[in-house]
Amino acid sequence: MQTEGQAQPTDAVQKPTIGPGSEFIQLLDPSGARVDDPTYGSWVEDIDDEALKGFYRDMVLARRVDDEGTALQRQGELVLWVPLKGQEAAQVGAGRATRQRDRLFPTYREHAVAITRGVKIEQLLRVFRGISHSGWDPEETGFQLYTMVLAAQTLHAVGYGWGIALDEKEWDQSKKAEEGEAVLAFFGDGSSSEGDVHESMVFANSFDAPVVFFCQNNQWAISVPFEVQSKVPLVERAAGYGMPGIRVDGNDVLAVLAVTRWALDRARRGEGPALIEAVTYRRGAHTTADDPTKYRTRDEEHGWDERDPMLRVERYLREHGTDQQFFDDLDAEADTMAKELRAAALAFPTPGLETAFQNVYATAHPLVQEELEQYREYQAGFADADESNGNQGAHA
């Protein structure tokens, strides 16, 4: 199914409903109260108020990066920006659930995950400035490069995971649990309609690849609403592949952390892949090239206000004695980061167009070289015109 089709706003999509089978794992409700869960609660018993402050900091900085990225694009400093607003809890919870040895395969929206893995935001912006093919070293961070092609990263993730499974085939179970690696593959509800996701899940389950498929269901695949993508919750697809599926409140950082820890631990033990559907909401545009007012209503957007992922953590922290100074200091830190980020972006070089010809293939290619020469001849034509105009001016 193509996800770029234009859908008109509809009164049928007004409230933050999440469709049939709406039950999901939740450990921190929208009011900021912790909720017990007999299955997954134990996976976050170590998370105290100080740890929650760290998660809140991650989310605040990620949202500020998002605001700056959008502003920089509007001012012509970035070619494009892909907003994450509203998905901070899903990304921070998933990112913080990983170990250093794990490998993460993102789409193009996982900016908060990048922060949890130590990617410098300046490196992230270089990609959206169009001056870098990557921006960061995946070997240093365990965070693969952004994938602009829908769902392609799920194939890459399964290939990497299969390699891990082959390498660890002779390990005993205890060694796998303590020293093993797992793979976290991110994709969206729109990408779930791509054949690549289907193929990835079939292959991963057939060969017990230690891959956790993490779907951020943000309700919209560009302009196509989720109910057009699937008539049932995405998590129900897991059974068809023979893997467990967990549906989690994607605006609850604690619940996301818990279920992702569980799934990754299971994968490391050699028990195969799992699917997580994190139900969240894209608060902004699909990208800065998109206008969401063309396909959804303001009432729908405002319907998710009370379920904002940062608001519920803030409510919890304030209720449990966190003073105003913490929030003021965090705002000041975000301001400083934003200024440094903007200064770095404004100082980015503007490479010549010839550099675009240098990285198409690892070795020289005759067709690319021919195109480069054509470009040089084209550019030289402007130099001849300038010289001719200069001579005419001198003659006059």
LORODO-655670 format. One record per residue (C-alpha): residue in one letter; x, y, z. Coordinates in steps of 0.001 Angstrom, whole numbers, plus 500000, padded with zeros to 6 digits. Example, Ala and Ser with C-alpha at 12.3 -4.5 7.8 and 13.67 -1.06 7.14 Angstrom:
2
a512300495500507800;s513670498940507140;
END
This chain:
396
m500000500000500000;q501305503417499126;t501392505791502102;e501677509070500234;g498064509337499063;q496085512413500036;a493274511864502522;q490772514537503459;p490020515533507069;t487208513463508481;d484972513823511503;a485473510094512122;v488990510711513423;q488500513250516189;k489452511664519499;p492578509835520722;t491045506412520223;i493343503584519285;g490997501190517585;p489778497673518367;g491661495779521044;s492668499038522670;e494182497444525773;f497885498052526164;i500637497898528748;q500780501024530879;l502946501720533938;l502600505503534158;d499144506853533360;p498371510313531901;s497791511748535396;g501347510841536355;a500459507915538628;r502471504695538494;v500433501622537574;d501394498091538547;d501553495305535980;p502189491718537119;t504065490787533942;y506157493823533075;g506308495829536300;s509351493911537525;w511338495086534497;v511391498652535827;e511738498024539565;d515185499622539408;i513799502888538009;d513597505405540831;d512756509101540742;e516323510061539797;a516227507736536821;l512897509228535767;k514473512668535915;g517073511401533453;f514371510154531091;y512554513469531392;r515783515297530561;d516219513147527447;m512706514009526310;v513034517740526995;l516296517964525059;a514872515876522206;r511848518146521874;r514070521226521905;v516234519694519180;d513037519093517247;d511956522728517598;e515375523959516483;g515467521552513547;t512122522824512311;a513165526468512743;l516474525937510959;q514721524322508021;r512212527161507787;q515127529606507726;g516836527768504881;e519653526237506931;l518446522635506505;v517097520962503393;l514511519026505396;w513592518171508960;v511580515213510234;p509732516102513463;l509435513673516368;k507198515741518664;g504839513484520575;q506978510369520213;e509637511199522815;a508584508551525350;a508502505755522776;q511980506648521592;v513636507364524942;g512110504279526552;a513267502044523714;g516716503605523470;r517374503414527221;a516348499738527224;t519306498767525045;r522804497739526070;q525961499123524548;r526536495953522514;d523081496049520945;r522614497386517411;l519800499789516537;f518399500354513040;p516415503619512799;t514194505188510184;y514690508950509770;r512763510172512826;e514570508549515769;h516315511698517024;a515574510940520688;v516931507414520281;a520066508943518788;i520478511077521910;t520255508006524163;r522997506332522092;g525419509235522287;v525037510595518751;k525981514277518693;i523105516385517449;e525430518405515251;q526227515154513419;l522519514499513050;l521908517904511476;r524601517365508867;v522400514727507247;f519468517114506967;r521736519882505724;g522653517554502856;i526403517733503464;s526969514233504809;h525987510731503777;s525981509638507405;g527088512128510039;w528137509639512716;d530014506354513049;p527671503416513738;e530541501399515150;e531023503937517941;t527368504268518895;g525701501017517835;f523209503298516097;q522991502668512379;l522624505437509823;y519219506900509065;t517273505069506364;m515256507318504076;v513708504432502102;l510605503136503869;a511184499856505739;a514570499065504170;q516181499145507615;t514122496156508781;l515881493984506200;h519258495333507291;a518370494654510925;v517408491045510276;g520567490435508256;y522662491774511104;g520655489777513627;w521056486570511663;g524804487146511702;i524665487433515488;a522693484193515709;l525250482363513582;d528157483725515620;e526534482748518923;k525202479377517831;e527529477424520093;w527092479631523176;d525325478276526253;q522183480027527468;s523772481852530408;k526459483340528185;k523839484509525711;a521853486262528424;e524850488045529919;e527033488752526898;g524751488359523916;e523676491031521474;a520244491961520217;v518925494144517418;l516215496799517647;a514530497656514345;f512396500801514243;f509601501424511761;g506257503205511588;d502671502199510970;g502987503351507356;s506059501189506799;s504165498210508191;s502359498026504845;e505635497592502973;g506660494144501776;d510087494600503351;v508566494404506841;h506702491198505987;e509809489595504526;s511886490681507508;m509524489132510025;v509228485870508111;f512993485523507848;a513700486603511437;n511309484042512883;s512467481267510553;f516055481637511719;d515492482848515302;a517272486118514637;p517570488172517858;v515564491089516468;v512939493180518222;f510649494919515741;f509613498229517280;c506686499923515533;q505862503479516529;n502226503655515559;n501819507434515427;q498393507125513745;w499363508699510413;a501456507475507464;i501915510933505985;s498264511604505093;v496861508077505395;p495236507310508783;f496071504106510605;e492644502541510084;v493381502506506357;q496714500765506962;s495197498001509105;k491755496914510239;v493205495329513394;p495910496458515825;l499327495880514325;v500341493741517279;e497903491050516120;r500078490433513076;a502781488929515307;a500872485682515773;g500875485104512033;y504656485062512057;g504873482859515146;m506339485507517421;p505044487241520544;g503510490685520211;i503198493379522879;r501031496485522613;v502266499297524814;d501254502868525585;g503877504620523492;n503440507835525506;d504489506009528699;v508272505969528946;l508241503427531801;a506024500938529981;v508058501239526787;l511264500682528756;a509806497597530438;v508462495805527372;t511559496618525304;r513844495293528038;w511753492121528147;a511829491617524385;l515554492343524070;d516396489970526928;r514357487247525274;a516140487856521971;r519574487703523598;r518689484325525108;g518170482938521623;e514377482767521872;g513781484627518634;p512166487875517508;a509229489823518932;l507007492684517799;i506269495772519892;e503524498167518852;a503997501468520687;v500765503436520355;t501629507123520186;y500815510213518137;r502719512454515766;r502013515934517115;g503556517740514170;a503941517321510437;h505294514202508787;t508218516328507580;t508703520045507050;a507520519446503472;d504125518366504802;d501008520285505878;p498936518112508264;t496012520563508218;k495224519150504781;y494291515743506153;r493532515932509881;t491630518249512194;r492754520499515029;d490243518765517290;e492015515465516712;e495398516980517522;h494124518662520699;g492520515395521738;w495997514077522462;d497126517055524579;e496475515379527919;r498358512285526802;d501535514192526003;p504437511921527036;m506403514680528763;l503437516046530672;r502785512784532506;v506416512460533657;e506418516089534783;r503235515459536772;y504797512439538432;l507986514286539343;r506166517296540771;e503844515054542778;h506882513259544225;g508707516323545434;t510825517506542513;d511247521237543030;q510955523995540448;q514726524469540360;f515140521159538524;f512819522282535752;d514393525745535577;d517897524260535316;l516742521882532607;d515182524738530628;a518478526638530893;e520396523570529706;a518044523236526737;d518530526937525891;t522302526552525929;m522159523414523801;a519893525162521290;k522273528111520949;e525252525815520417;l523280523749517939;r522236526795515950;a525796528162515909;a527090524818514641;a524440524677511912;l525178528225510742;a528866527365510540;f528346524294508353;p530298524522505089;t528534524555501742;p530380522033499574;g530517522428495812;l528247520330493656;e531224518332492369;t531370516513495701;a528050514867494826;f529827512955492058;q532579511661494343;n530571509335496569;v528209507601494167;y530442504524493874;a533410503351495896;t535548503353492743;a535379505574489681;h532534504817487282;p532697505892483609;l529079507063483449;v529445509218486565;q532710510605485229;e530989511461481951;e528226513291483841;l530841515170485868;e532539516373482709;q529188517524481327;y528588519467484534;r532025521100484283;e531342522133480677;y528019523583481791;q529714525587484542;a532427526765482159;g529717528241479925;f528851530713482669;a532510531743482955;d532623532430479201;a529472534541479474;d530910536536482370;e534124537168480436;s532168538257477356;n530058540666479412;g533190542074481031;n534796542737477653;q531705544516476409;g531766546717479475;a535402547612478898;h534729548414475203;a531846550693476163;
END
